[in-house]
Amino acid sequence: FAWDVGAPAPPAVITPEGILFIYNSKNKWCDYGRNGKCERGENDPTIPPGTYSAGQVLLSLDDPTQVVHRTYQSFFKPEMQYEKTGQVANVCFLEGLAYYRGEWLLYYGLPPLRRCRRRCRR
């Protein structure tokens, strides 16, 4: 999916399939669309324009300039009410990733100063 802002999130992870890179992004706002919605596939249609969410890209182990796979919709997005409302609405900004006791833990921030964690399956 396209974005207006892209920023690195947790450090990349080397897997047997390739190098997993997680990134933060702001869902693209299209001036031509109603309420900023894009109609030509330029953004993630599952979330409102302007939403901060995260995507993934898998890079080749042999040549990290080659994309093996990428998500075309946000894999991590505001879902809970406290993520969708507040001083700045619709923001989940990934900051850390840890493997602990067989689970991946994603740490993320919400404005203005809240920190949260979600468990993820492989």
MOBELDA-V190731 format. One line per field, one symbol per residue. phi: phi as a letter, one per 20 degrees, with the letter a starting at -180 (. if undefined). psi: psi as a letter, one per 30 degrees, with the letter a starting at -180 (. if undefined). A space follows every 50 residues. Layout:
phi->???
psi->???
This chain:
phi->.ebeccbfdfgfcecfeqeeddcebdggddffeflnfeddmebefecfgn febccccddfffbfeeeebbedcfecbgcegfeecpgcelccdfcbbbeb lncedddbdcfecedcbceceg
psi->lllfkkklblllkklffajkkkkklkkkkkfflkhfkkgggfajfflkkf kkaklkkklkeejffkkellkflkfjlkeleffflaejlhkjjkflkkjj hgkkkkkllkkegkklkkkkl.
